[in-house]
Amino acid sequence: MAVPRIRRERKTVAAMIQLFCRKKHGSRGALCAGCQAIHDYAMGKLERCPFQERKPTCAKCRIHCYKEPQRSQIREIMRFAGPRMLLRHPLLAIGHLRDGIRPAP
């Protein structure tokens, strides 16, 4: 079972991908195939994160574990969904902003 930090990160990333897919691809309910693939990829990377509870936000992490195509895709998703998260999921957004302030291990 994941530690609380990773569980929250999983919820945040899933919410961002859901928001992106709904607005950009018009999906309702289930994710489109491309967004489902990046969701599964991101969840796998979070489970294997070596930092776990001390995990910084991915932008501040010294280990970039995403391959370049997925990294640019998740960056696009976060750039689009990040500002919208404050309205849709304010607690997750504030938690993510707070995690961004933490120093990287």
N, CA, C and O of each residue as an XYZ file, in Angstrom:
420
protein
N       0.838     -1.181      0.000
C       0.000      0.000      0.000
C       0.882      1.243      0.000
O       1.907      1.288      0.681
N       0.480      2.234     -0.758
C       1.269      3.460     -0.895
C       1.188      4.310      0.372
O       0.213      4.261      1.120
N       2.237      5.083      0.580
C       2.273      6.008      1.708
C       1.335      7.178      1.414
O       0.981      7.394      0.255
N       0.918      7.944      2.439
C      -0.049      9.031      2.226
C       0.373     10.044      1.152
O      -0.470     10.510      0.386
N       1.638     10.380      1.089
C       2.113     11.347      0.093
C       1.877     10.833     -1.313
O       1.443     11.585     -2.186
N       2.158      9.555     -1.543
C       1.978      8.965     -2.868
C       0.492      8.828     -3.190
O       0.090      9.047     -4.332
N      -0.331      8.467     -2.202
C      -1.781      8.379     -2.437
C      -2.335      9.727     -2.886
O      -3.136      9.794     -3.818
N      -1.909     10.798     -2.224
C      -2.382     12.124     -2.611
C      -1.870     12.498     -4.002
O      -2.607     13.081     -4.798
N      -0.636     12.172     -4.292
C      -0.075     12.465     -5.608
C      -0.831     11.698     -6.696
O      -1.075     12.229     -7.779
N      -1.198     10.455     -6.406
C      -1.978      9.662     -7.359
C      -3.320     10.327     -7.643
O      -3.741     10.409     -8.797
N      -3.999     10.806     -6.585
C      -5.286     11.484     -6.761
C      -5.113     12.758     -7.585
O      -5.926     13.052     -8.462
N      -4.061     13.504     -7.302
C      -3.822     14.759     -8.005
C      -3.557     14.524     -9.482
O      -4.156     15.184    -10.331
N      -2.675     13.601     -9.797
C      -2.351     13.310    -11.193
C      -3.578     12.766    -11.918
O      -3.844     13.149    -13.057
N      -4.317     11.886    -11.276
C      -5.525     11.333    -11.900
C      -6.546     12.435    -12.180
O      -7.174     12.440    -13.239
N      -6.717     13.363    -11.247
C      -7.663     14.461    -11.443
C      -7.212     15.365    -12.589
O      -8.034     15.828    -13.379
N      -5.901     15.615    -12.677
C      -5.384     16.454    -13.764
C      -5.603     15.796    -15.120
O      -6.014     16.456    -16.074
N      -5.332     14.510    -15.206
C      -5.514     13.790    -16.468
C      -6.997     13.745    -16.837
O      -7.348     13.925    -18.003
N      -7.863     13.507    -15.864
C      -9.306     13.470    -16.114
C      -9.795     14.825    -16.636
O     -10.563     14.882    -17.596
N      -9.357     15.892    -16.014
C      -9.747     17.236    -16.425
C      -9.255     17.537    -17.843
O      -9.997     18.070    -18.667
N      -8.010     17.193    -18.110
C      -7.428     17.406    -19.439
C      -8.200     16.630    -20.501
O      -8.565     17.183    -21.538
N      -8.442     15.363    -20.241
C      -9.114     14.502    -21.214
C     -10.542     14.985    -21.474
O     -11.010     14.984    -22.613
N     -11.210     15.386    -20.431
C     -12.590     15.856    -20.583
C     -12.654     17.126    -21.436
O     -13.511     17.248    -22.311
N     -11.744     18.068    -21.177
C     -11.768     19.339    -21.901
C     -11.168     19.245    -23.305
O     -11.686     19.858    -24.239
N     -10.094     18.493    -23.459
C      -9.401     18.433    -24.757
C      -9.967     17.363    -25.693
O      -9.998     17.552    -26.909
N     -10.410     16.244    -25.127
C     -10.855     15.128    -25.955
C     -12.352     14.865    -25.851
O     -12.877     13.985    -26.534
N     -13.038     15.619    -25.007
C     -14.488     15.494    -24.889
C     -14.967     14.213    -24.232
O     -16.126     13.833    -24.397
N     -14.106     13.545    -23.498
C     -14.514     12.284    -22.871
C     -15.373     12.562    -21.644
O     -15.153     13.534    -20.921
N     -16.322     11.721    -21.429
C     -17.189     11.796    -20.252
C     -17.082     10.449    -19.541
O     -17.345      9.403    -20.135
N     -16.699     10.483    -18.282
C     -16.553      9.225    -17.535
C     -15.184      8.626    -17.743
O     -14.224      9.023    -17.083
N     -15.080      7.681    -18.644
C     -13.822      6.983    -18.891
C     -12.876      7.850    -19.714
O     -13.307      8.685    -20.510
N     -11.584      7.635    -19.507
C     -10.560      8.349    -20.261
C     -10.454      7.784    -21.672
O     -10.792      6.625    -21.912
N      -9.980      8.613    -22.607
C      -9.699      8.102    -23.945
C      -8.470      7.182    -23.846
O      -7.807      7.138    -22.809
N      -8.178      6.465    -24.905
C      -7.086      5.483    -24.877
C      -5.734      6.134    -24.588
O      -4.948      5.593    -23.809
N      -5.450      7.283    -25.200
C      -4.170      7.952    -24.983
C      -4.007      8.449    -23.554
O      -2.940      8.312    -22.955
N      -5.072      9.024    -23.015
C      -5.017      9.526    -21.641
C      -4.967      8.378    -20.636
O      -4.327      8.493    -19.591
N      -5.638      7.277    -20.950
C      -5.571      6.107    -20.073
C      -4.155      5.553    -20.032
O      -3.683      5.113    -18.984
N      -3.479      5.576    -21.180
C      -2.097      5.078    -21.241
C      -1.168      5.935    -20.384
O      -0.344      5.397    -19.644
N      -1.290      7.266    -20.473
C      -0.416      8.127    -19.657
C      -0.794      8.015    -18.186
O       0.076      8.117    -17.321
N      -2.065      7.808    -17.886
C      -2.509      7.607    -16.503
C      -1.862      6.349    -15.919
O      -1.312      6.378    -14.818
N      -1.932      5.261    -16.657
C      -1.338      4.004    -16.186
C       0.178      4.143    -16.021
O       0.754      3.628    -15.063
N       0.809      4.835    -16.950
C       2.259      5.053    -16.887
C       2.624      5.852    -15.637
O       3.548      5.492    -14.907
N       1.886      6.943    -15.397
C       2.162      7.803    -14.245
C       1.935      7.057    -12.929
O       2.719      7.204    -11.992
N       0.877      6.267    -12.856
C       0.595      5.526    -11.623
C       1.701      4.503    -11.346
O       2.091      4.299    -10.197
N       2.196      3.870    -12.391
C       3.300      2.924    -12.226
C       4.564      3.605    -11.735
O       5.265      3.074    -10.874
N       4.857      4.775    -12.279
C       6.050      5.518    -11.856
C       5.921      5.981    -10.407
O       6.901      5.957     -9.663
N       4.722      6.404     -9.999
C       4.525      6.820     -8.607
C       4.718      5.649     -7.639
O       5.291      5.823     -6.564
N       4.252      4.481     -8.012
C       4.420      3.308     -7.144
C       5.884      2.946     -6.956
O       6.271      2.436     -5.905
N       6.700      3.209     -7.975
C       8.114      2.841     -7.907
C       9.024      4.013     -7.542
O      10.246      3.898     -7.636
N       8.443      5.135     -7.128
C       9.248      6.303     -6.784
C      10.173      5.959     -5.612
O       9.706      5.470     -4.583
N      11.476      6.208     -5.757
C      12.403      5.860     -4.680
C      12.266      6.762     -3.448
O      12.727      6.391     -2.369
N      11.651      7.924     -3.585
C      11.556      8.858     -2.471
C      10.329      8.625     -1.589
O      10.358      8.943     -0.400
N       9.265      8.079     -2.148
C       8.016      7.795     -1.440
C       7.544      8.988     -0.609
O       7.144      9.993     -1.195
N       7.569      8.931      0.711
C       7.009     10.000      1.548
C       7.782     11.316      1.390
O       7.209     12.387      1.587
N       9.039     11.253      1.047
C       9.840     12.467      0.880
C       9.813     12.971     -0.561
O      10.592     13.853     -0.920
N       8.931     12.426     -1.382
C       8.874     12.761     -2.799
C       8.582     14.246     -3.024
O       7.608     14.774     -2.488
N       9.426     14.924     -3.818
C       9.109     16.300     -4.197
C       8.173     16.277     -5.405
O       7.865     15.203     -5.922
N       7.727     17.422     -5.852
C       6.974     17.434     -7.105
C       7.931     17.016     -8.212
O       9.142     17.205     -8.092
N       7.403     16.458     -9.269
C       8.251     15.939    -10.339
C       9.124     17.029    -10.964
O      10.247     16.759    -11.390
N       8.608     18.260    -11.018
C       9.387     19.353    -11.604
C      10.647     19.641    -10.789
O      11.645     20.092    -11.351
N      10.625     19.395     -9.490
C      11.773     19.669     -8.633
C      12.638     18.439     -8.367
O      13.685     18.545     -7.729
N      12.218     17.303     -8.837
C      12.929     16.066     -8.551
C      14.242     16.005     -9.337
O      14.309     16.434    -10.489
N      15.274     15.468     -8.702
C      16.563     15.345     -9.378
C      16.626     14.085    -10.242
O      17.517     13.955    -11.082
N      15.691     13.160    -10.042
C      15.604     11.952    -10.868
C      14.395     12.110    -11.781
O      13.261     12.172    -11.305
N      14.625     12.176    -13.074
C      13.513     12.283    -14.012
C      13.236     10.891    -14.572
O      13.901     10.436    -15.502
N      12.243     10.229    -13.989
C      12.003      8.830    -14.310
C      11.097      8.641    -15.529
O      11.010      7.531    -16.054
N      10.424      9.694    -15.990
C       9.571      9.572    -17.171
C      10.438      9.573    -18.417
O      11.417     10.315    -18.492
N      10.085      8.741    -19.405
C      10.748      8.795    -20.701
C      10.290     10.077    -21.392
O       9.234     10.614    -21.056
N      11.058     10.564    -22.338
C      10.791     11.877    -22.935
C       9.386     12.023    -23.538
O       8.755     13.051    -23.292
N       8.860     11.075    -24.303
C       7.506     11.296    -24.851
C       6.446     11.462    -23.758
O       5.585     12.337    -23.846
N       6.519     10.616    -22.730
C       5.563     10.705    -21.631
C       5.816     11.962    -20.788
O       4.878     12.561    -20.262
N       7.052     12.343    -20.670
C       7.386     13.531    -19.886
C       6.793     14.783    -20.531
O       6.224     15.624    -19.835
N       6.920     14.913    -21.841
C       6.345     16.078    -22.514
C       4.818     16.020    -22.487
O       4.160     17.057    -22.405
N       4.258     14.825    -22.554
C       2.804     14.674    -22.500
C       2.260     15.056    -21.118
O       1.267     15.778    -21.032
N       2.885     14.591    -20.050
C       2.409     14.917    -18.705
C       2.661     16.398    -18.409
O       1.894     17.017    -17.671
N       3.708     16.961    -18.964
C       3.970     18.395    -18.798
C       2.838     19.209    -19.446
O       2.372     20.194    -18.874
N       2.407     18.792    -20.631
C       1.294     19.464    -21.310
C       0.003     19.347    -20.493
O      -0.749     20.313    -20.364
N      -0.241     18.171    -19.953
C      -1.427     17.950    -19.129
C      -1.393     18.848    -17.899
O      -2.388     19.496    -17.575
N      -0.263     18.888    -17.219
C      -0.152     19.688    -15.999
C      -0.228     21.184    -16.297
O      -0.796     21.943    -15.511
N       0.326     21.604    -17.399
C       0.264     23.017    -17.782
C      -1.184     23.433    -18.035
O      -1.589     24.537    -17.673
N      -1.959     22.549    -18.656
C      -3.360     22.851    -18.922
C      -4.210     22.746    -17.658
O      -4.990     23.648    -17.352
N      -4.057     21.652    -16.932
C      -4.951     21.363    -15.804
C      -4.567     22.085    -14.521
O      -5.430     22.324    -13.676
N      -3.305     22.435    -14.352
C      -2.848     23.048    -13.109
C      -3.670     24.235    -12.650
O      -4.177     24.224    -11.528
N      -3.822     25.271    -13.487
C      -4.618     26.426    -13.055
C      -6.083     26.089    -12.808
O      -6.712     26.691    -11.938
N      -6.632     25.150    -13.548
C      -8.034     24.766    -13.402
C      -8.280     23.924    -12.154
O      -9.409     23.818    -11.673
N      -7.212     23.329    -11.639
C      -7.346     22.500    -10.442
C      -7.763     23.323     -9.229
O      -8.441     22.807     -8.339
N      -7.372     24.583     -9.180
C      -7.750     25.428     -8.040
C      -9.262     25.563     -7.927
O      -9.789     25.677     -6.821
N      -9.962     25.552     -9.048
C     -11.423     25.637     -9.025
C     -12.086     24.280     -8.848
O     -13.065     24.157     -8.112
N     -11.563     23.267     -9.514
C     -12.182     21.938     -9.515
C     -11.826     21.094     -8.300
O     -12.681     20.417     -7.729
N     -10.571     21.139     -7.913
C     -10.064     20.313     -6.808
C      -9.131     21.167     -5.947
O      -7.920     20.944     -5.950
N      -9.669     22.133     -5.215
C      -8.805     23.080     -4.501
C      -7.890     22.435     -3.452
O      -6.746     22.862     -3.298
N      -8.367     21.427     -2.738
C      -7.516     20.809     -1.714
C      -6.334     20.074     -2.332
O      -5.217     20.149     -1.819
N      -6.573     19.368     -3.429
C      -5.480     18.685     -4.118
C      -4.495     19.710     -4.688
O      -3.281     19.515     -4.617
N      -5.017     20.792     -5.249
C      -4.154     21.821     -5.832
C      -3.287     22.480     -4.771
O      -2.091     22.684     -4.978
N      -3.883     22.810     -3.646
C      -3.119     23.442     -2.562
C      -2.072     22.480     -2.012
O      -0.949     22.889     -1.716
N      -2.428     21.211     -1.875
C      -1.460     20.207     -1.428
C      -0.295     20.092     -2.395
O       0.856     19.963     -1.977
N      -0.594     20.138     -3.689
C       0.460     20.049     -4.703
C       1.356     21.291     -4.658
O       2.576     21.185     -4.782
N       0.752     22.453     -4.483
C       1.546     23.686     -4.370
C       2.437     23.651     -3.134
O       3.590     24.080     -3.173
N       1.886     23.133     -2.035
C       2.660     23.009     -0.803
C       3.826     22.040     -0.998
O       4.931     22.286     -0.515
N       3.574     20.949     -1.702
C       4.649     19.988     -1.961
C       5.740     20.603     -2.835
O       6.907     20.228     -2.724
N       5.368     21.544     -3.700
C       6.342     22.201     -4.555
C       7.307     23.091     -3.804
O       8.398     23.394     -4.287
N       6.895     23.508     -2.611
C       7.751     24.364     -1.780
C       8.808     23.543     -1.043
O       9.886     24.043     -0.721
N       8.484     22.284     -0.782
C       9.411     21.421     -0.050
C      10.723     21.254     -0.813
O      10.703     21.146     -2.039
N      11.852     21.231     -0.127
C      13.117     20.994     -0.823
C      13.216     19.554     -1.295
O      12.728     18.638     -0.631
N      13.837     19.362     -2.423
C      14.035     18.013     -2.965
C      15.061     17.268     -2.113
O      16.056     17.858     -1.693
N      14.835     15.992     -1.856
C      15.815     15.221     -1.062
C      17.082     14.944     -1.836
O      17.999     14.311     -1.314
